[in-house]
Amino acid sequence: MLKQTRIRDLLALAVLAAIVAWLLVRTMYGSLPPIPVYAGASLYPVAVIEVILAFMIRSRVGKHEIGEGPGRLHPITAARAVALAKASALVGAASAGVWAGFLLYLAPQRGVVQAATDDTSGVLVGALAGIALAAAALWLEYCCRTPEDPDEPNEPAV
């Protein structure tokens, strides 16, 4: 039985990634190329796909259309969706942390270094993309839960 992804674990990963990124950026910022606005945007399509998948699975679970047969959601598909959600939540948290580490370095430098001002928009897009992916993944994982059973607490449909 799989445990639900805990938000505090994702926050811990994001903080760790932010600290490591801040330390690296602090020492290497001058040698990094400019950060374009679309640098972190690649996570947005994945987040959108996961939200769509979550609504599809939620609909099937709500209608008790789980099992083998046409028009039904195979249990292995639900298990794969939970695995995707768990992995995406980690990627989103780590990515948001890395971009937050960049932002922690760039924010005080904005008044001094023009490159820091130019890079801030790309860093914000990336940080929001990481947060969006983590949120979409948590929603997908939540939608994969089995319908409530009065005798047992909710668990992912795996």
N, C-alpha and C positions, 0 to 999 in steps of 0.2 A: 504494500500500500504506500503510495507516494504522499509526502507531506506537501502542503501548500508552500509556495515560495514566500518567505518572510520579507517584508519591506525593510526591516532593520538590517537584514543581511545585504540587501541591495544598496542601502545607504552606506553601510560599512565598506562595501566594495567601491562605491563611488568616491568616498572620502579617501580611501587608500590610493585609488587611481589619480585623484586630484593632487595629493601630496607628491606622488612620484612624478607626475607630469610637471607640477610647479618647479620641483627641484631640477628636472631636466631642462625645462624651458629657461629657467633662470641662468643656467650655464651655457646654453646653446642658442638662445634666441637670435643673436646676430648672424648666425650661419644658416638659419631656416629660411626657406623661400616665403614669399608673401602668402597669406591664407586667403583664398578666394571665398566669396560669399557662399558658393555651392559646395564647399569642401566637406561639410558634414551632412549635406542634404540627402545622401544615398540611403539613410536610414528611414526617411519618410515613406517611400513606397512600401518598404517592408512592414512598417507600422500600419499603413492603410490595409495591406493584404491581411494582416493578422486581425484587424478589427472586423473586416468583412467575413473572414473565416469564423471568428467568434460568434457573430450574429447568426451565421448559417448553422453552426453546431448548437448554439443555444436554442434555435428554433426546433431542430431535430430532437434534442434532449427533452425539451418542453412537451413535444408531441409524442414522446416515448417511441420515436422512430429509430431506435438503436438495435442493431443486429444485422444479420445477413439478409440479403434480398434487395430487389430493386426499390429505389427511393428511400432506402434506409442507410443510416450511418454505421459503417462497420466499426466494431470496437477497436480494431487495430488503428483505424484512422483517428479515432479519438485519442488513443495513446500517443500516436505520432504528433498530434496537435499539442498535447501536454508537453511532450519533449521539446517541441519547437518553442513553446511558450517559455519554458524554463530556461532554455539556452538564450532566447532573445532577451529575456529580462536581465540576464547577466551581461550580455553584450551592450544593451542599452544603458545599464547602470555604469559599466566600465567606461563606455564612450562619453556619457555625460560627465563622469568624473574627470576624464582626461581634458575635455573642453573646459570644465570648470577650473582645472589647474592652469590652463592657458589664460583664462579670464582673470584669475587671481594675480597672475604676473602682469597682464596687460593693463588692468584697471589703473594702478598707480602710475604707469608709464605713459598714459594717454596725453597728459599735458606736456611731457618732455620729448617723447619720440613719436614722430609722425607715423611710422610703420605700426606702432601699437594702436593708434586710432584707426588706421586702415584695416587692420586685422580683426578688430573687435566685432564687426558685423558677421564675419565668417565664423568666428568662435561662438557667437550667440546662436547662430543657425545650427551649428553642430551640437551645442549643449541642449537646445530645445529638441533636436531630433533624437538624441539619446534618451531624454525624458519621455518623449512621445513613444519611442519603441518600448521602453520599460513599462509604461502604462498600458499600451496595447497588449503586451505579452501577459501582464497580470490579468487583464480583462479576458483574454483568450483562455488562460488557465482557469479562471473563475467559471467561464461558460462551459468548460468541459466537466464540471462537477456532475455527479449523478443527482437525480431528483431527490428531494428530501425524504428521508426515511425516519419516521418518528422515533425509532429505537437507536439510530446511529447518527453521529455527527457527519456533516457533508465532507466528502473526500473527492478528489479528482476521479473522473470516469476512466480508470485504468484497471 
